[in-house]
Each structure stands twice: as structure tokens, then as C-alpha cells.
């Protein structure tokens, strides 16, 4: 899985689905290219 900003995952109770949604949104806002 791609690395993301630690600030977005400061809560360890995030569900896998939520993690994917946040990651996808993060990649859309901050493209790795």
C-alpha cells in the first residue's frame, strides 16, 4: 500500500475501507507523479 501522511492516520481505529478511501483521496489531491 502507498505511504500517506501520518497526520491522516493518527487514529489507529480507522477501518481498512476508510483507510482506502482516505488514501485514494490523498493521492488525488497529492499525485505521486
C-alpha positions as CSV (number, residue, x, y, z in Angstrom):
1,X,0.0,0.0,0.0
2,X,1.2,3.5,-0.8
3,X,2.6,5.6,2.0
4,X,0.5,8.5,3.2
5,X,0.8,11.5,5.6
6,X,1.0,10.2,9.2
7,X,-1.4,13.1,10.2
8,X,-4.2,11.4,8.2
9,X,-3.7,8.2,10.1
10,X,-3.2,9.5,13.6
11,X,-6.2,7.4,14.7
12,X,-5.4,3.7,14.9
13,X,-9.1,2.8,14.9
14,X,-9.5,3.5,11.2
15,X,-11.2,0.7,9.3
16,X,-9.5,-0.8,6.2
17,X,-12.2,0.7,4.0
18,X,-11.9,4.1,5.4
19,X,-8.1,3.8,5.0
20,X,-8.5,3.1,1.4
21,X,-10.9,6.0,0.8
22,X,-8.6,8.4,2.6
23,X,-5.6,7.1,0.7
24,X,-7.4,7.4,-2.7
25,X,-8.5,11.0,-1.8
26,X,-5.0,11.8,-0.7
27,X,-3.5,10.5,-3.9
28,X,-6.0,12.5,-5.9
29,X,-5.1,15.7,-4.1
30,X,-1.3,14.9,-4.0
31,X,-0.4,12.9,-7.1
32,X,2.9,11.0,-6.7
33,X,3.9,11.8,-10.3
